Amino acid sequence: MMRGEWIDPARGQATFGAWAERWFDTTVTLKPKTRSGYASLLRNVVMPTFEDIPLARIQPLDVHEWVAFSLNRGLSASRVRQAYHLFGAIMRAAVESGYIIKSPCIGMRLPKLSQREMLFLSAEQVGTLADSMAKPYDTLVYMLAYGGLRWGEAIPLRRGRCDLLHSTLHVRESLVEVDGKLILGTTKTYANRAVALPPFLRLRLEVHPEHHVDKDVDALVFTSPNGAPLRHQNWSRRHWAKAIERAGLPRGLRIHDLRHTCAPRSWCSRELT
């Protein structure tokens, strides 16, 4: 007690489920998509094992067995790692709040992630993909590949953010889909930035709004045919998958790979064949 290392044993009898609920209520500052991911992990992966167990009774071996069980029932290495790190954060908070002396998350060897090879397109392949895309989304392909915008940054781009006089896009916000709802917020890094446009893309963006964008400065540059914001899954199924097939590109090519293509080093890296 004099060293400040003693805690009231009664506090450790609080169940993990009750403590996790209190902890989750403190995550309101996280981005909605991150918070939704945490809720899913807790509900589907963590709580079924630990919800009713008192915090002080959870031992390192229990955690090791839980990780092994999760892998054996078919969860991916990525999801198991995410669940373990979330569980560890909750238990560390319990230590910091004086509910338990130390976290049981020690000595754990987590499954390694398989390294997915990044896919890059050549300038010619970007052109072929854009030509295979239904208009006006060919311009969107060029913007993702040459501007390096994330999908969530490109979709809420507004007419007023396109400074074509100075060949610049101003990226200020991001649109994410969480539990079927579109939520507008800050960019992934919370930072605003300016994106320089190559001359050909500036010319395309000069023409595009005249035919496809409302005159209002807050009008979205790219929308669905009915004027609604684009949804990643719908657009990918209806347009992206068909375009990469017509262009003869690998089916595994993701929309986000256009951002990799834009990275300065990618143009001197391996091109798709």
N, C-alpha and C positions, 0 to 999 in steps of 0.2 A: 504493500500500500504506500510506503514511503517513496518507493521508486516510481509510483504512478502506473504500475503495470497490472494492478488488480482491477477486475471489473465485477460487477454484480452478476452472479450466475443466473439470476432470474431473467436478465435481459436476453441471454442466449437462448432462452426457451421460446422466444418469438419465432414463429414459423417463417421459413424462407418466403412463402407466398405473401404473407402479410408485409414482410420487410421489402420485398421486391416491388409491391404495389406502392409503398411509400417512396421508394427510390425512383420509380418510373414517373411519379408525379413531379419530380424535380427536373425532368428532362424537357421542359416546355421550351427551352431556348434552342433545342436542336431543330434542324430542318425537318419538315413534315415527313419526307420520304424516309429519313433515317429513323425517326421516331416510330413510324409505321413498321419498319423492318424490325426494330427492337420488340415491338408488341407481338409481331408474328413469331419471332424466335422464342419469346417467353411462353406464349400460348401453346406452341406446337412442339417445342424441343425441350425447354427447360422445366416448365411447371409440371408436366406429367411425372417427372421423377422426383423433384425436390419440393413441390408446393407445400406439403403438409409436414415436412421434416423441420424440427427446431434448428436454428442456425448453428448452435453449439455442437450438434450431433453430426453435422456433415464433416466427414473425414476425407483426406486426400484419396484413399482407396475408393471411396464412393464416387468421387469425381472421375477417377481413372476408369472405373467400371461404366459410368454413364457415357463417357466418350467412346469406349469400345462398343457399347450397346448401340449407340447412335450410328456408328459406322457400319455395324453388322446389319442394321435394319435398312441400310441403303442410302443414308444421307450422304451427300457429297462432302468431300474434304473441306471445301469452302464453307459450306453451311455449318459443319461441325466446328470449325475454327471460329466462325462468327459467334456461334452460341457459347462456346467456351470463354471467349473474350468478354462477352456480355455478362456471363455468370461471374467471371472474375472481377469485373468492375463493381457488380452488386455486392460481392463479398468483401471487397476492399472498402467499400463505403460502410459496411457493417463494422469493420475493424476501426475505421476512423471515427465512427459514432459510438464506440465503446460497447458494442453488442457481443463481440467475440474478440479473443486475444490475437488470433492470426487467421489468415485466409487458408482454406484447404487447397487452394489452387497452386500447388508446388510440385515440382518434379514432373510435370506433364510434358510428354513428347507428342506434339500434335501432328496429324497427318500432313504430309507435304502437298502443296498445290502443284498440279500439272501446269507447266508453262505453256500457255497458248502462244503460238507464233504470231507476231503482228503481221498483218497483211497491208501492203502498200500498193497503190496503183501508179502506173506511169501517166504522164500527161495524155498520151493517146488513149489509154484505157479510161481515164476520167471522161474524155470527150465521147468515147463510144458509149459509156454508161449514161451520160447526159442525153445523147441522141436516142437512147433506148427508153428514156423516161417519158411518161405522159406529160405534156405541157400543161401548166407552166412550171412543173417541178424540175425541169432540166436546169433552170436557173438556180434552184435550191441545191442541186447536186454540186454545181460549180461553186456556190458560196460555201458549202461545207468543206469542199476539197481545197479551195484556195484561200478561204478565210479562216479555216480552222475552228469554226464555232462548234460547240457541242449542240446536239439536237435540241436540248432544252433551252439553249440560248438563241438558236435560229428561229424557233417557232414563235416566240413572243416579240420578235423584232418588229418595230413599228416604222411607219413611213418617216416620222420625224427623227428617227435615229440614223437615218441614211444620209450622211453628208456627202453627197456625190460631187459637189463642187471641189471638195478636198479628198475625194476617193477614200472615204473613211466610214466605217460602221461603228457606232457607239453601242457597246454591249453593256446593258445596265440591269437586266433582269433575266430570270430563268423560269420556265414553266415545267412543272413536274406533275405526273399523274399518280395520285395516291388513293388507293381503294376506290378506283373508278372516278375520282374527282380531280379536275385540273386545278392546281394551286400555283399562283404566281408569287414569286419571291425573289430573293437576291441570287446572284450567280453562285456557282458551286464554291468558289473561293472567297465570296463576299466582296470581291473587288470589281470595280468598273474598269473597262479597258477600251481602247480604240483599236480597230482592226483596219489595216491598210488594204486596199483593193487593187488588184492588177487592172490595167486599163480596159481589157476586154470585158472584165466582170462589171466594172463601173458602167460601161456602155449598156450591158445587158440590164442592169438595175435601173438605168434611166428609162428604158423601154418598158420593162415589166410593170411598174405601177400604173402606167397609162392604160393598160388593158385589164389588170387584175386586182388593183388595189383602190380602195375608197380614197377620196381626196382628203379626208381628215388626217391630221398629223399623227393621231393615235391609232390609225388603221393598221392592222396586221399586214405585213408584206406577203406572207404565205398563209393561206387558209384552205379549208376543205371547199368543195364546190358550193356548199350552202353558206359559206362565210364563217364557219366555226373554226376555232383553233385546231390544228392538226393533232391527232393522237398517234403516238409512236407505233403501237401495235397495228392499228387499222391501216396506217399509211404504209407500213412495212409489208403487210399482207397484200394490199391492193395495188401497190405501185413498185416498191423496192424489189420484192422477190421476183416479180415479172420482168423488171428491167434488167436485173443482173443475169437472168436466164437468157433474155434476148441478146444481151451483150456478150454472152459466153464467158462470164466470170464465175469464180467458184461460189457455190451456194453458201458457203460459210462466211462470205464477206458480209460484214456488219456495217450499218450506217456509221457507227463510231470509227470505223477504219478510215473513213474520209478525213477525220481529224488527224489520224496517224499519218495519212498521206501528206497532209499539210505541214507536218513537223519538219523543220529545216533539214534534219539529217535524213529524212525518209526518202528524199529524191535521189540520194546517192546509195540507198540501200537496195536490197533485193526487190525486184519488181515481180508482180504476179505473172505466171505463165499458164 
